[in-house]
Amino acid sequence: MTRDPVCFEEIEIHQAPGFETGGFVVEDLSSGINVVHGPNAAGKTTLAKAIEWLCWQDTAADHASLVGQLTVDDNAWRVDINNGRSSYQLDGQEA
């Protein structure tokens, strides 16, 4: 079985446009295709934006606060974005 080179495992949205006072967590994402559904204003677009922001931090909203847990070529990464600042950990070590 081949693994995908990038796989999001968990995304925590603490603050984002539309979710200024409370966020949400999406866990148990699988490699390949994930189906996201829900009523209006449930966070579907915010989740899509969060994935974009975690991949390209310079596109993140100024007041966004989120954390992404992902694997890249079997290495565990953590990406933190907080009010325009990004930090990274590779296998638990600052990167």
N, C-alpha and C positions, 0 to 999 in steps of 0.2 A: 504494500500500500504506500503510495506517495503522499507526502504531507504538503500542505500549502505553505509557501514561503512566509506568508504573514497571516496570522490568525488572532483576532481579538477574542479574548476570553471573558473580560468583564469591563464594563464602562460605568463609572460613577459620575453622575452629573450633579454637582452641588449647587451651581448657579449658572444660569444661561438666560438669554432673552426668552421671556415667557415663563421662566422658572427662577425668579429673583429671590424668593424666600424659601424655597424648598425644592429639592431635586428628586432624583430617582436613580436606581441602580439596575442595570441590565446584566444578568449573570447567565452562565451556561451557554454562551454563544458557541456555535460549532463552526468548524471549518467548512468552507463551501458556502452554500446559500442558506440564509436565515430569513424567515418570513416574519415581518413585523406588522402587527395590525392592532387597531384600537380605535376608539371614538375620536372625534375632533378634540384637539387640545390635550391629547394624552401624552404627547412627546415624541411622536414618530419622526417629524422633521427635525426636532432638536437632537434626537439620536443620530440621524444622518449627518447633521452638521457637526456633532461631536466627533464622529469618525473622521470627517474631513479635518477638523481642528487638530486631532491627535496625530494625523499623518503630516499635515502642513501647518505647524503652529503659528506661522505668521498670518494665517487667515482667521484665527480665533477672534471671537468678539472680545472687546476690551475688558469687560467685566465677567468673563466666563471663568468658572472654576470647575475643573473636572480631572478625573484620573482614569487612565486606561491601562489595563493589564493585557499584554499581548505577547505572542511569540513571533520571532523573526528568525527563520532558519533554525528552529529548535532552541533559540536563546530566549530566556524570559526577560521581557522589558516592562518597565513601569514608566509611564509618561504622566507627569503632573503639569497642568496648566492652571495658573492662578493669576488673574488680573493682568494678563499680557506677559507673564514670565513663565518660562518652561524649565522643568528639571527632568532628568532621566536617570534611571537605574537599570543596569544590566546585571542580571543574576544577583540582585540584592546589593550591588556596589554602585556608587555614584559613577555616572558616565558622562 
